[in-house]
């Protein structure tokens, strides 16, 4: 007669040897058997993503540098120009959180690819609006390009978070990407008034559109690269925690925004004030340089571009420093004090030396502020798969 214990053993053995269990085990073992991506592949990913941001950064530096020309060509005043700038920030504020959720769910590579297509469409509309000198049409172009720019902003950093862990290459990667991004913005803002003066007003935007077409090609290459590498290599893990760095989550995690740690919200409070000040300065710096230094728009564009982007070569060095030694809070504190000092000098001194000192101080601390904020956000998170949502929330607050 069969005993109950024998029946239990038989059931257990049958369960362990079921087809479903075999499939799960073999799938897991096949992933674990694959080696992680070598550093050459990681470097290739960083270069491709940085080239993508180069094109969009080229266009982002134009509007502020062309403030005087925009007001003259479109026959608008300061209020209408402010609305032109605010239209982009409004879209960022409203939609960027949705973009963050989508990036976490579907992955950074997909959002980069499709977001850049939308950005190119907006860039085309901006060029057409500049060609026919239409202010309402230009607002439409800003809104559509902002939709694409929102996607690429969040997606690029989410891609980096799935390839690199904090204090293990993430800050260095940010430094390299921000350097290329600032080079793109420097090229766009520095040449915009030169192009306007020698070729024509609308050609500033047409050239920005052609540059962005190049980024579409790079996006397609990276999209294929990400899919190929995911099948060729195994998991990437954080050396400090042992957790897997995932390119996307299995489902939408709308409630995760309410579970973010208090250290993350502290960084957001810092970013809210610092980034707002930087945005206001960037929007008015060229016109301010014209007034304070008594120079034309071409020279003012070069001066302000040099202030904002001249220290690009220091950003990768700071990224390596953060990966090796940390000190993120110290860097953020120094950045806040520096931006405050430069704004105080601009407000209370009307002399050329005072304006020069303000621009120089701002240029120094403007270099690493974005890097310290983004790296601080990534370090404060318990789950890497919520990084897209976390960064989108930060951008939403800053743009608001």
DASUL-V646645 format. One record per residue. N is the residue number from 0. RES is the residue in one letter. SS is DSSP state (H for helix, E for strand, L for the rest). NEAR is the number of other C-alpha atoms within 12 Angstrom. D_LAST is the distance of its C-alpha to the last C-alpha in Angstrom with 2 decimals. Layout:
BEGIN
<<N,RES,SS,NEAR,D_LAST> <N,RES,SS,NEAR,D_LAST>>
END
This chain:
BEGIN
<<0,X,L,6,76.43> <1,X,L,9,72.75> <2,X,L,9,70.97> <3,X,H,10,67.43> <4,X,H,11,66.26> <5,X,H,12,67.25> <6,X,H,13,65.30> <7,X,H,13,62.12> <8,X,H,14,62.60> <9,X,H,15,63.12> <10,X,H,14,59.90> <11,X,H,13,57.92> <12,X,H,13,59.43> <13,X,H,15,58.81> <14,X,H,14,55.10> <15,X,H,16,54.63> <16,X,L,15,56.36> <17,X,L,14,54.51> <18,X,H,12,53.10> <19,X,H,13,49.52> <20,X,H,15,49.88> <21,X,H,16,51.46> <22,X,H,14,48.63> <23,X,H,15,45.93> <24,X,H,17,47.92> <25,X,H,14,48.74> <26,X,H,15,45.17> <27,X,H,15,43.93> <28,X,H,15,46.81> <29,X,H,18,46.24> <30,X,H,20,42.65> <31,X,H,18,43.86> <32,X,H,15,46.72> <33,X,L,19,44.48> <34,X,L,19,43.51> <35,X,L,25,39.89> <36,X,L,25,38.63> <37,X,L,19,40.23> <38,X,H,17,38.32> <39,X,H,12,39.21> <40,X,H,22,37.29> <41,X,H,28,34.26> <42,X,H,22,34.39> <43,X,H,23,34.72> <44,X,H,39,31.57> <45,X,H,39,29.61> <46,X,H,30,31.10> <47,X,H,37,30.35> <48,X,H,47,26.66> <49,X,H,38,26.36> <50,X,H,37,28.07> <51,X,H,44,25.64> <52,X,H,47,22.67> <53,X,H,40,24.86> <54,X,H,41,24.86> <55,X,H,51,21.17> <56,X,H,39,20.57> <57,X,H,42,23.22> <58,X,H,48,21.27> <59,X,H,44,17.91> <60,X,L,42,19.71> <61,X,H,47,21.25> <62,X,H,42,18.89> <63,X,H,40,18.32> <64,X,H,47,22.05> <65,X,L,47,23.19> <66,X,H,40,21.45> <67,X,H,35,24.86> <68,X,H,35,26.50> <69,X,H,37,23.86> <70,X,H,26,24.20> <71,X,H,18,27.97> <72,X,H,23,28.44> <73,X,H,28,26.17> <74,X,L,18,27.27> <75,X,L,21,23.86> <76,X,L,18,22.63> <77,X,H,20,19.72> <78,X,H,13,17.84> <79,X,H,21,18.36> <80,X,H,30,17.47> <81,X,H,24,14.08> <82,X,H,22,13.62> <83,X,H,34,14.88> <84,X,H,35,12.30> <85,X,H,24,9.42> <86,X,H,27,11.17> <87,X,H,34,10.72> <88,X,H,33,7.00> <89,X,H,27,7.09> <90,X,H,32,9.70> <91,X,H,37,8.25> <92,X,H,27,5.58> <93,X,H,25,8.70> <94,X,H,31,11.47> <95,X,H,39,10.99> <96,X,H,35,12.05> <97,X,H,31,15.05> <98,X,H,44,15.79> <99,X,H,45,15.96> <100,X,H,37,18.44> <101,X,H,38,20.38> <102,X,H,47,20.68> <103,X,H,44,22.10> <104,X,H,29,24.45> <105,X,H,29,25.74> <106,X,L,43,25.45> <107,X,H,45,23.80> <108,X,H,45,26.69> <109,X,H,34,26.42> <110,X,H,41,22.68> <111,X,H,47,23.24> <112,X,H,38,26.11> <113,X,H,31,24.67> <114,X,H,39,21.17> <115,X,H,47,22.91> <116,X,H,34,25.06> <117,X,H,31,22.13> <118,X,H,42,20.74> <119,X,H,41,24.28> <120,X,H,30,24.44> <121,X,H,37,21.35> <122,X,H,45,22.96> <123,X,H,34,26.16> <124,X,H,33,24.64> <125,X,H,41,23.11> <126,X,H,36,26.61> <127,X,H,30,28.23> <128,X,H,29,25.99> <129,X,H,38,26.85> <130,X,H,24,30.47> <131,X,H,18,30.75> <132,X,L,25,28.45> <133,X,L,24,26.31> <134,X,H,29,22.97> <135,X,H,24,22.07> <136,X,H,24,23.26> <137,X,H,35,21.11> <138,X,H,35,17.92> <139,X,H,29,19.28> <140,X,H,35,19.95> <141,X,H,43,16.46> <142,X,H,34,15.11> <143,X,H,33,17.91> <144,X,H,39,17.73> <145,X,H,43,14.05> <146,X,H,39,15.36> <147,X,H,37,17.93> <148,X,H,44,16.01> <149,X,H,47,13.68> <150,X,H,47,17.03> <151,X,H,49,18.72> <152,X,H,47,16.13> <153,X,H,47,16.42> <154,X,H,47,20.09> <155,X,H,50,21.41> <156,X,H,52,20.53> <157,X,H,50,21.78> <158,X,H,43,24.96> <159,X,H,47,25.45> <160,X,H,49,25.04> <161,X,H,43,27.80> <162,X,H,45,30.12> <163,X,L,42,29.68> <164,X,E,37,29.46> <165,X,L,39,27.98> <166,X,L,29,30.53> <167,X,E,31,32.40> <168,X,E,32,30.96> <169,X,H,41,27.24> <170,X,H,44,26.23> <171,X,H,37,28.93> <172,X,H,45,27.68> <173,X,H,49,24.13> <174,X,H,40,25.83> <175,X,H,36,27.83> <176,X,H,38,25.03> <177,X,H,45,22.78> <178,X,H,37,25.90> <179,X,H,35,26.47> <180,X,H,39,22.84> <181,X,H,44,23.09> <182,X,H,36,26.47> <183,X,H,36,25.11> <184,X,H,40,22.41> <185,X,H,37,25.20> <186,X,H,36,27.57> <187,X,H,41,25.27> <188,X,H,45,24.13> <189,X,H,39,27.58> <190,X,H,38,29.57> <191,X,H,44,27.52> <192,X,H,38,29.18> <193,X,H,27,32.49> <194,X,H,27,32.36> <195,X,H,31,31.46> <196,X,H,19,34.35> <197,X,H,14,36.92> <198,X,L,16,36.16> <199,X,L,20,33.84> <200,X,H,35,30.29> <201,X,H,35,29.77> <202,X,H,28,31.22> <203,X,H,42,28.21> <204,X,H,43,26.26> <205,X,H,32,29.36> <206,X,H,33,29.90> <207,X,H,43,26.33> <208,X,H,38,27.11> <209,X,H,23,30.40> <210,X,H,32,28.88> <211,X,H,40,26.53> <212,X,H,30,29.63> <213,X,H,25,30.97> <214,X,H,36,28.04> <215,X,H,34,28.88> <216,X,H,25,32.33> <217,X,H,31,31.09> <218,X,H,39,28.84> <219,X,H,26,31.96> <220,X,H,25,33.94> <221,X,H,33,31.48> <222,X,H,29,31.29> <223,X,H,20,35.09> <224,X,H,26,35.14> <225,X,H,33,32.95> <226,X,H,19,35.10> <227,X,H,17,38.31> <228,X,H,27,37.47> <229,X,H,26,36.50> <230,X,H,17,40.00> <231,X,H,20,41.81> <232,X,L,23,40.46> <233,X,L,25,39.95> <234,X,L,29,37.23> <235,X,E,32,35.28> <236,X,E,25,35.10> <237,X,L,26,33.41> <238,X,L,15,36.37> <239,X,L,14,35.11> <240,X,L,17,34.58> <241,X,L,13,36.55> <242,X,L,18,33.81> <243,X,E,26,33.55> <244,X,E,32,30.61> <245,X,L,33,29.82> <246,X,L,37,28.32> <247,X,L,35,27.07> <248,X,L,29,27.48> <249,X,L,16,30.04> <250,X,L,17,27.79> <251,X,L,23,24.28> <252,X,L,28,23.14> <253,X,H,23,20.46> <254,X,H,13,21.46> <255,X,H,26,21.03> <256,X,H,29,17.42> <257,X,H,15,19.05> <258,X,H,18,21.73> <259,X,L,31,19.87> <260,X,L,21,21.57> <261,X,H,16,20.56> <262,X,H,21,20.85> <263,X,H,31,17.99> <264,X,H,25,15.72> <265,X,H,20,17.10> <266,X,H,39,16.08> <267,X,H,35,12.45> <268,X,H,23,12.67> <269,X,H,32,14.23> <270,X,H,36,11.80> <271,X,H,25,8.80> <272,X,H,26,11.00> <273,X,H,37,12.97> <274,X,H,33,10.67> <275,X,H,26,8.72> <276,X,H,29,12.34> <277,X,H,32,13.52> <278,X,H,29,11.21> <279,X,H,23,12.39> <280,X,H,31,15.88> <281,X,H,35,16.08> <282,X,H,35,15.24> <283,X,H,29,18.01> <284,X,H,41,20.41> <285,X,H,42,23.01> <286,X,H,33,23.48> <287,X,H,33,23.58> <288,X,H,38,26.26> <289,X,H,26,28.23> <290,X,H,21,28.38> <291,X,H,25,29.06> <292,X,H,24,31.52> <293,X,L,17,32.97> <294,X,L,19,32.86> <295,X,L,24,32.26> <296,X,H,35,29.22> <297,X,H,30,30.94> <298,X,H,26,31.57> <299,X,H,35,28.17> <300,X,H,44,26.59> <301,X,H,33,28.87> <302,X,H,34,28.27> <303,X,H,42,24.48> <304,X,H,42,24.78> <305,X,H,33,27.29> <306,X,H,35,25.10> <307,X,H,42,22.12> <308,X,H,39,24.29> <309,X,L,30,27.80> <310,X,L,29,27.76> <311,X,H,33,27.05> <312,X,H,22,30.41> <313,X,H,26,29.54> <314,X,H,35,26.72> <315,X,H,30,29.20> <316,X,H,24,31.34> <317,X,H,36,28.57> <318,X,H,41,27.86> <319,X,H,27,31.56> <320,X,H,27,31.57> <321,X,H,35,28.84> <322,X,H,29,30.74> <323,X,H,18,33.95> <324,X,H,18,33.12> <325,X,L,25,29.64> <326,X,L,22,28.49> <327,X,H,33,24.79> <328,X,H,24,24.05> <329,X,H,18,26.15> <330,X,H,30,24.37> <331,X,H,36,20.90> <332,X,H,22,22.44> <333,X,H,25,24.12> <334,X,H,34,21.01> <335,X,H,35,19.18> <336,X,H,23,22.33> <337,X,H,30,22.80> <338,X,H,36,19.44> <339,X,H,27,19.98> <340,X,H,28,23.53> <341,X,H,31,22.76> <342,X,H,29,20.30> <343,X,H,21,22.98> <344,X,H,24,25.60> <345,X,H,30,23.79> <346,X,H,17,23.31> <347,X,H,13,26.84> <348,X,L,18,29.06> <349,X,L,19,29.88> <350,X,L,18,32.55> <351,X,H,20,32.65> <352,X,H,15,33.34> <353,X,H,23,30.39> <354,X,H,32,28.01> <355,X,H,25,29.72> <356,X,H,24,29.27> <357,X,H,35,25.55> <358,X,H,41,25.06> <359,X,H,30,27.32> <360,X,H,29,25.67> <361,X,H,40,22.19> <362,X,H,34,23.81> <363,X,H,31,25.38> <364,X,H,38,22.44> <365,X,H,44,20.02> <366,X,L,40,22.51> <367,X,L,45,22.02> <368,X,H,41,18.62> <369,X,H,42,17.06> <370,X,H,42,20.34> <371,X,H,46,20.57> <372,X,H,45,17.16> <373,X,H,46,17.90> <374,X,H,45,21.48> <375,X,H,40,20.66> <376,X,H,45,18.59> <377,X,H,41,21.56> <378,X,H,38,24.07> <379,X,H,29,22.59> <380,X,L,30,22.80> <381,X,L,23,25.99> <382,X,L,32,25.84> <383,X,H,39,25.17> <384,X,H,41,24.67> <385,X,H,47,21.29> <386,X,H,50,19.85> <387,X,H,52,18.09> <388,X,H,47,16.30> <389,X,H,51,15.59> <390,X,H,49,14.18> <391,X,H,39,12.04> <392,X,H,40,10.57> <393,X,H,41,10.00> <394,X,H,41,8.33> <395,X,H,32,6.03> <396,X,H,29,5.14> <397,X,H,31,5.43> <398,X,H,34,3.79> <399,X,L,24,0.00>>
END
